[in-house]
Amino acid sequence: MKQNIIFIHPSKMQTPMQLIALDPGHFHASLVHQQMYPEIDDVIRVFAPDGPEVKQYLQRVAAFNEQNSPAVRWSAEVYAGSDYLQKMLLCDPGSIVVLAGNNRLKPAYISHAVHAGMHVLADKPMAINAEGFDSLQSSFAMAAANKVQLYDIMTERYDIHNLLQRELLQLPELFGTLQEGSFGDPAVIKKSVHHFKKTVAGKTLIRPSWYMDVKQQGEGITDVTTHLVDLVQWTCFPGQVLDYKKDIHIDTAITWSTGMSLPQYSAITGEQQFTPDLEEIADAGGLLEVYANGAFDYTIRGVHARISVQWDYEAPAGTGDTHYSLLRGSKAELMILQDKEQQYKPVLYIHPLSADTVQMKTAFRTLEQKYPGIGLKESAYGWEVVIPEELVKGHERLFAKVMQQFLVYVKSGQMPAWEVAGMLAKYYTTTQALLVARRLRASTG
């Protein structure tokens, strides 16, 4: 049997790890650079095709240096050429490759990197179809053989509302036990609505052209749903090793498109024409149908769950993205709402089903030491969990948290078995849901 053995010279172990940015086509690639890490060299090695995407990445890194000087002081060595991947693979084993860009290319990038003995921290999703999932399975096996870590960036685990919802679920005096629900009335529901056109720091966020090409970005049912499925697993089955072959079944799944005109496309890409690939799928009236929306019902260890993601072009004035999360327990329901009533900011509620509110409030107080400043106040839903502002971190600020956790796994030489099993279960769920939805789409014309 052929073995893949990676030898790292002892002197390499005494020097900071090298950070590599491979084809950083999505702005998430830069977000790990909002701070420095003692274990990582301050020179980023960048390998990418020449073009606007790598230039935008470097501009964002430079902006972090300027905003946070002198605490943040990244510099970059850039190789921009058609053979960027081959050049990257010449870097030292044990380097950390950060991936955030074209999703179609990620499975191959991951495979090449772990074969070369490099750790990989990848933005979601790591797989957008069944073929990508098969490749990911092989990459996890190779990562284990080469003793390197492969991990995806699940920022939502570090959002305080999700953290507290998970903590509350584990208080039987307050939540009781997680209900199984049914196909028509699931016990776990997670929904989110997003928008293609967004304003960041007063400017329209520029998206790459391939972002609207589902062959490259992936359909919505395998993209943003990755976060939602991860939260179901991480919240409802903490520390449990899932077996996707036995524990998960897709009950039903659907997808639908968001129409986008050429002027709308131009406003978010800066391009005046559709790419040739997009031209082929635009309808006779020049409207691009982007299959960014999807929903599916599935069972996980006997619990019925529903996932839904929707992408509209632009939020109406005064509105924003929305999020809904529901967990049904025998004593209480836990809800996160982010809608007009909440001013489009997430709010966590506890809806008691038990009459013993004294016991429930006593159980809640056990969290106050771990999360100073939290409290309860009456609301139309039962109780609102009051969260001090200092515990609320914006999505972009959470990338450093993921990097810190990843470095713990890299330094220890392993990650918990539930993490790897959970990633396989998560991408099996999303890619199988896509297969089910496509079969339904084909049967209905």
KEKE-840216 format. One record per residue (C-alpha): residue in one letter; x, y, z. Coordinates in steps of 0.05 Angstrom, whole numbers, padded with zeros to 5 digits, always signed. Layout:
BEGIN
AXYZ...
This chain:
BEGIN
M+00000+00000+00000K+00028+00068-00019Q+00038+00113+00041N+00041+00189+00040I+00092+00210+00091I+00109+00283+00100F+00176+00300+00133I+00183+00369+00163H+00253+00390+00182P+00259+00407+00257S+00282+00477+00241K+00215+00489+00205M+00178+00474+00270Q+00213+00531+00305T+00192+00584+00254P+00123+00614+00244M+00077+00577+00197Q+00070+00604+00127L+00002+00630+00106I-00018+00621+00033A-00077+00655-00001L-00096+00612-00061D-00138+00646-00115P-00173+00693-00066G-00234+00710-00108H-00283+00725-00052F-00276+00781-00002H-00279+00731+00055A-00208+00712+00038S-00183+00777+00067L-00224+00774+00132V-00175+00728+00168H-00125+00786+00163Q-00161+00833+00210Q-00111+00813+00263M-00042+00780+00270Y-00029+00710+00297P+00035+00694+00336E+00041+00626+00303I+00037+00654+00232D+00090+00692+00192D+00069+00763+00175V+00085+00753+00101I+00027+00724+00062R+00045+00685+00000V-00008+00697-00053F-00018+00653-00114A-00073+00671-00163P-00089+00685-00236D-00075+00757-00253G-00138+00800-00252P-00184+00844-00211E-00200+00792-00157V-00129+00786-00131K-00120+00861-00135Q-00183+00872-00093Y-00158+00821-00042L-00091+00858-00035Q-00128+00925-00028R-00170+00897+00029V-00109+00870+00065A-00075+00938+00057A-00137+00971+00086F-00133+00927+00148N-00060+00947+00156E-00079+01020+00152Q-00139+01017+00197N-00104+00977+00252S-00032+01001+00247P+00015+00982+00278A-00021+00921+00308V-00036+00893+00239R+00024+00892+00193W+00015+00841+00137S+00058+00842+00076A+00050+00800+00013E+00092+00762-00037V+00049+00754-00099Y+00054+00706-00156A+00002+00721-00209G+00005+00676-00270S-00030+00619-00305D+00012+00566-00269Y-00004+00595-00200L-00028+00528-00172Q+00036+00492-00193K+00078+00547-00161M+00037+00543-00097L+00049+00468-00091L+00124+00482-00086C+00114+00516-00018D+00134+00482+00046P+00092+00425+00074G+00058+00447+00137S+00037+00514+00107I-00035+00538+00116V-00075+00549+00053V-00135+00596+00058L-00188+00586+00005A-00245+00634-00010G-00266+00642-00082N-00295+00603-00140N-00331+00544-00108R-00326+00499-00170L-00250+00499-00162K-00247+00486-00087P-00250+00410-00087A-00189+00407-00133Y-00152+00460-00095I-00165+00424-00029S-00143+00357-00059H-00078+00385-00086A-00061+00422-00021V-00072+00363+00026H-00034+00317-00021A+00024+00366-00015G+00021+00362+00061M-00011+00430+00072H-00066+00449+00121V-00129+00479+00089L-00177+00530+00118A-00234+00538+00068D-00292+00585+00063K-00359+00551+00053P-00380+00512+00014M-00325+00461+00004A-00370+00421-00043I-00428+00444-00087N-00450+00378-00118A-00444+00302-00109E-00378+00300-00148G-00349+00352-00102F-00372+00312-00041D-00337+00250-00068S-00273+00290-00077L-00280+00319-00007Q-00286+00249+00023S-00220+00230-00010S-00187+00295+00014F-00206+00281+00086A-00175+00212+00081M-00112+00241+00051A-00110+00296+00104A-00112+00243+00158A-00057+00202+00124N-00013+00264+00117K-00030+00289+00187V-00055+00356+00164Q-00119+00392+00182L-00176+00407+00134Y-00230+00454+00161D-00285+00500+00136I-00300+00570+00161M-00364+00566+00203T-00368+00637+00231E-00441+00629+00253R-00419+00584+00311Y-00387+00645+00342D-00447+00691+00337I-00472+00704+00408H-00545+00690+00391N-00527+00621+00363L-00481+00607+00421L-00535+00623+00472Q-00588+00583+00434R-00541+00523+00437E-00528+00534+00511L-00602+00540+00527L-00618+00476+00490Q-00571+00440+00538L-00609+00463+00600P-00661+00408+00611E-00694+00448+00668L-00708+00504+00617F-00713+00471+00548G-00731+00400+00566T-00714+00352+00510L-00710+00366+00436Q-00773+00342+00402E-00773+00299+00340G-00828+00337+00304S-00858+00311+00240F-00853+00321+00165G-00907+00375+00166D-00887+00405+00233P-00811+00401+00240A-00777+00410+00308V-00720+00450+00278I-00728+00506+00227K-00675+00552+00199K-00689+00603+00145S-00650+00662+00118V-00661+00716+00065H-00602+00751+00031H-00591+00802-00024F-00544+00805-00084K-00537+00880-00082K-00507+00904-00016T-00474+00967+00008V-00411+00960+00049A-00377+01022+00078G-00421+01065+00033K-00403+01029-00031T-00438+00974-00071L-00404+00908-00058I-00373+00885-00123R-00384+00811-00137P-00346+00770-00189S-00384+00751-00251W-00381+00677-00234Y-00421+00691-00170M-00484+00688-00213D-00462+00625-00250V-00488+00566-00209K-00438+00519-00244Q-00383+00558-00209Q-00416+00588-00147G-00464+00531-00136E-00539+00534-00127G-00564+00567-00064I-00586+00500-00036T-00512+00480-00029D-00483+00548-00012V-00511+00590+00045T-00549+00529+00071T-00481+00502+00092H-00483+00549+00152L-00554+00530+00170V-00542+00455+00167D-00479+00464+00208L-00518+00501+00261V-00570+00445+00264Q-00515+00393+00276W-00473+00435+00323T-00532+00460+00364C-00575+00398+00369F-00522+00343+00372P-00462+00376+00407G-00400+00333+00407Q-00435+00275+00374V-00402+00236+00317L-00453+00235+00260D-00455+00180+00208Y-00485+00210+00145K-00499+00140+00117K-00545+00123+00175D-00566+00188+00209I-00590+00232+00151H-00647+00226+00102I-00672+00280+00053D-00748+00279+00053T-00762+00332+00001A-00725+00390-00033I-00741+00447-00081T-00702+00502-00116W-00724+00566-00151S-00691+00623-00187T-00682+00698-00178G-00688+00738-00242M-00632+00788-00256S-00630+00838-00314L-00566+00860-00348P-00568+00930-00314Q-00576+00896-00246Y-00519+00848-00262S-00475+00906-00284A-00490+00945-00220I-00460+00890-00176T-00404+00865-00221G-00381+00927-00259E-00386+00887-00323Q-00425+00914-00382Q-00443+00846-00413F-00458+00776-00388T-00401+00727-00394P-00408+00677-00451D-00429+00623-00402L-00483+00668-00373E-00506+00690-00442E-00522+00617-00457I-00570+00611-00398A-00603+00680-00403D-00674+00677-00431A-00698+00709-00495G-00713+00774-00459G-00642+00778-00432L-00662+00759-00361L-00614+00716-00322E-00647+00663-00278V-00601+00650-00219Y-00619+00588-00179A-00598+00618-00114N-00658+00595-00074G-00673+00528-00043A-00709+00493+00013F-00709+00422+00040D-00738+00380+00095Y-00696+00324+00124T-00689+00279+00184I-00625+00277+00225R-00622+00223+00279G-00697+00220+00278V-00707+00295+00286H-00746+00331+00230A-00713+00394+00206R-00728+00446+00153I-00676+00490+00118S-00692+00549+00071V-00649+00602+00038Q-00672+00658-00008W-00633+00710-00048D-00670+00771-00073Y-00635+00823-00115E-00638+00882-00067A-00671+00895+00000P-00726+00948+00000A-00705+01014+00031G-00700+01010+00106T-00698+00934+00108G-00643+00882+00106D-00626+00809+00109T-00670+00766+00154H-00659+00704+00195Y-00705+00656+00231S-00686+00598+00276L-00733+00554+00316L-00717+00496+00364R-00776+00460+00396G-00765+00431+00465S-00813+00396+00512K-00811+00455+00561A-00795+00514+00516E-00784+00538+00445L-00721+00577+00428M-00727+00628+00372I-00680+00676+00337L-00717+00728+00297Q-00687+00782+00252D-00741+00820+00217K-00775+00888+00216E-00798+00882+00288Q-00726+00869+00309Q-00700+00925+00264Y-00665+00872+00222K-00619+00853+00279P-00622+00783+00310V-00659+00775+00376L-00663+00711+00417Y-00729+00692+00450I-00751+00638+00499H-00823+00617+00492P-00840+00576+00555L-00886+00516+00548S-00879+00496+00621A-00915+00529+00680D-00852+00523+00723T-00821+00590+00704V-00783+00596+00770Q-00743+00533+00754M-00732+00557+00683K-00706+00625+00705T-00661+00591+00756A-00631+00549+00701F-00620+00611+00658R-00580+00644+00713T-00528+00589+00707L-00506+00622+00642E-00497+00692+00671Q-00427+00678+00697K-00403+00652+00630Y-00437+00708+00592P-00435+00770+00638G-00491+00820+00628I-00543+00774+00596G-00613+00775+00624L-00686+00765+00611K-00744+00812+00598E-00817+00800+00582S-00837+00801+00509A-00896+00781+00465Y-00859+00715+00452G-00848+00700+00526W-00779+00725+00545E-00727+00762+00505V-00655+00746+00521V-00621+00813+00534I-00550+00811+00507P-00500+00867+00522E-00471+00902+00461E-00400+00881+00478L-00418+00808+00466V-00447+00822+00397K-00395+00817+00341G-00410+00830+00268H-00404+00772+00219E-00339+00798+00189R-00306+00802+00258L-00317+00727+00270F-00267+00702+00218A-00209+00711+00266K-00246+00667+00316V-00248+00611+00266M-00175+00619+00250Q-00157+00616+00324Q-00196+00551+00332F-00164+00523+00269L-00094+00539+00296V-00111+00500+00360Y-00125+00439+00317V-00063+00450+00275K-00018+00456+00336S-00048+00395+00370G-00042+00354+00306Q-00115+00333+00307M-00186+00356+00312P-00244+00321+00348A-00275+00263+00311W-00342+00298+00312E-00314+00356+00271V-00293+00314+00212A-00356+00271+00215G-00397+00334+00220M-00366+00365+00158L-00379+00301+00118A-00450+00298+00144K-00462+00371+00127Y-00438+00368+00055Y-00474+00301+00044T-00538+00335+00067T-00532+00396+00021T-00508+00358-00041Q-00561+00304-00032A-00615+00357-00024L-00591+00387-00091L-00599+00319-00125V-00670+00311-00098A-00689+00382-00119R-00660+00373-00189R-00699+00308-00199L-00762+00345-00179R-00745+00403-00226A-00733+00355-00284S-00798+00318-00272T-00839+00382-00272G-00805+00413-00332
